[in-house]
Amino acid sequence: MSRTHITPVILCGGSGTRLWPLSRKSYPKQFSKLMGEETLFQASARRLSGSTNALNFRAPVVLTNSDFRFIVTEQLQAAGIDPGAILIEPEGRNTAPAVLAATLHALVEDTEAVLLVAPSDHVVPDIDAFHVAVAQGLGPVGQGELVTFGITPSHAETAYGYLELADASEGAPVKLSRFVEKPNAERAVEMLAAGNFLWNAGIFLFRAADILAAFETHAPGLMEPVRAAVAEAKTDLGFLRLAPEPWAEAEDISIDYAVMERASNLSVVPFSSGWSDLGGWDAVWRESGPDAAGVVAGAGATAIDCRDTLLRSDSERLELVGIGLENIMAVAMNDAVLVADMSRAQDVKKAVAALKAKTADQATHFPKDHRPWGWFESLVVGGRFQVKRILVHPGAALSLQSHFHRSEHWIVVEGTAKVTVDDEVKLLTENQSVYIPLGAVHRMENPGKVPMVLIEVQTGSYVGEDDIVRYEDVYSRN
């Protein structure tokens, strides 16, 4: 049996405010290990790789932003997946410009390209069933149809948009009658009972030429700015940076609004083998498999006489204990704790808005600050000092830099560090340290095969991250 070559397009932006405090603007949910040992992004990329009797997945095209580009490459490398291209969006413009940019890029490589567009943060436990559904969609794709995937609803959900089927008795695929906005609770119950409504999964399958024609017909205003952004894109360390000036002219609009709700050549493949977009902590609770009492308690949590409750600690230094709780979700991290009634899961974004209004760092910034070379976290901050834990990946190096307002003391606690201080270069192993005077030009590198961890003590009149002068940087940062 011949296989159809499919180019996955993975959309990897967004801030995921409904899963705060684990998901934040600086490190959204797709990069976290919410379900199992892989991140949601890694699981999505793996689901869209390899081959079956009917499908052969090519290397994925990933769309993300500049802040996440090194996280994307690091997580793909850890999953053993080589990307075909990583397109950097200068700013978020929603899914329509992103899909159009991926389409134009794919057509340069293959005028007959078939694209499978998917978010990076969904959970699909049965990968084989998903591949079968994709194969089912190839029939109408071959006839010029734009195919979307609808999830058979398990309950009356108000957090999802819906797809109304023209005739639910036809089997698969089915012609799409219309898109339906997120309903209120009463309408959701009615649609569940009707039997011809599916949840809109936001996953699409089509030939690149067909979706391009749909954009030209239904969203012509996007064509010029996005085409220019792709044509003028610049290669940077293996990434493809879309040109910012024309990209800024593209309308901020979803592909549903721009194209899908206006097109007539639409088919739906129903999918009933399990799916979640993890759009709230209540979804995480359901997907995690509550016990007989309805309790989900993570490794760092203990539940005593609780019912229908989620307890989760993502801090290695914080044990979360719940006693006599019912219908509660409690999520703890080093710097923030969420406690709410399970029925208010969709209101977590209000907490983020409230924290932004009071300019709290916890609204947007993750405790671990991820960088191209690894990550650091602040352990203690005082008036004239800060203590950090820093992890540097094997073979990685920080920039050659200096500071105006602080000196630093580095103590290696794991691995080996290669340290440059002005004209001196030395190797430090575990339990060895070095002092970096104020103004000294310095750099740390990990020459070893295992991660290097050190404790950094900063002292001075100012210890902010913007007190830095870079002289050399392998990651081309300013």
C-alpha positions, 0 to 999 in steps of 0.5 A: 500500500502506498503512503501519503506524505504529510507535512505536520504543522505544529502551532507552538505559541500562546500563554495558557493562562487557564493553567496558571500557575504552571503555565505562564507567558514566559513558559506556557503549558505545552513545554511542561510535563503535565501528563507523563514523562514527556511535555505536551509539545514533545508528545504532539511532535511524536504523534505527528512523526513516523509512518503507518500503512497509509501515512508517512510524516515528514519532518514537522514545520513548527511555528513559535516565537523568538522567546521559545525557539531554543526551548523548541529545539531542545525539546525536539532534540530530547524527543529524537525529532529533527524539525523540517523548519522552525518559523519564528513569528515576530509577534503573535497574530493568531492562527490564520497568518501562522497557517498561511505562512506555513503553507507558503513555506511548504509550497516552496518545497513541494507544490503537492504538499499535504499539511496536517495542522495541529496545536502543540498542547493537546492530549491524544492517548490513542495515537493509532486511532488518531492516525486512522482518523487522519487516514480517513481524512485523506479521501476528501482531501484528495477531492479538494476538501478542507478537513477538520477533526471533531471530537465526540463529546463526553459531556456538555462542555462550555469551554469548546466551540462545536461543529454541527454535522450535516448528517451524523448518520453518514459515517466518516468523513461527514460534511460540515454544516456550520461552526458553533461558538462556545455555548452556555450550559443550557445550549451545551446540554441540548447539543449533546442530546442532539447527537450531531454536534462535535467539539472543535479540536482545531486540527486540520488536514488539507492540500497546501494548494487548496488552503492557499486558494481558500485564503485567496478567496476568503481572506485576501487581505492576509495574502500580501503581508504574509507572503512578504513576511515569508519572502523576506524571512531571514535565516538565524542559527537554523531558524527562519525569522519571518520579516517583522514589518509586513508581518505586523500588517497581517490581521490578528485572526484565527483560521476558523474566522478567516477561512473555515467558517466561510468555506463550503468545501469542508468535511469532518472526521469524527474522533471518539478515542480520547482527546483533551486540549487541557483547557483548565485544571478540571481537564487535567483532573479528568485526564489524570484518572481520579481514584475511587474518591475522585482524587488526583494527588501528585507525588508532592501532594497528600490527600486526607479525606478528600473527594473530587479534588486535584492536589498538585505540587510542582515544587521539589521543596513544597509538600501540599496537603489537603484535608477534608476538601471537596471539589477543590483544585490546588496547585502549588509552585515555588512562588505561587499557589492556586486554590479554587473550586473545581467549577471555577476552572475557567476563571483562573485566567481572571487570577492572571489578570488580577496579578497583572494589574498589581504588576506581580511577576508571578502573572507572567514569569516562570520561576525557572528562567529558560535560556538557550544554554539551560536555565536558572532560578532565583533562590533568595533575593535581598536588598544588595544580593541574590542567590541563584541555581544555574544549570548549563547543558553539556557543550553549552556556553553563556555569553562573554559578558561583564556587569556594571553593578555587581560581582559574582561568586560561583560554586560548582555543585555538579559536573565541570565548569570551564570559567573565563575571568578576563585573561584567565581560563580554568576548569572547576569541578564539584565543590570548587569556586571562583570569584568574578570581580565587578567589571570583569569580563567573564564566561562559564561553559560546560565542557562535559557530557552531563549537565553542570549545576552551580550556585551563583551569589551576586552582590552589589547595588543592582542585581537585575537581569538587564545589568549585562554587557555581551561581547560574544554570544553563540546564540546571537543575542544582543 
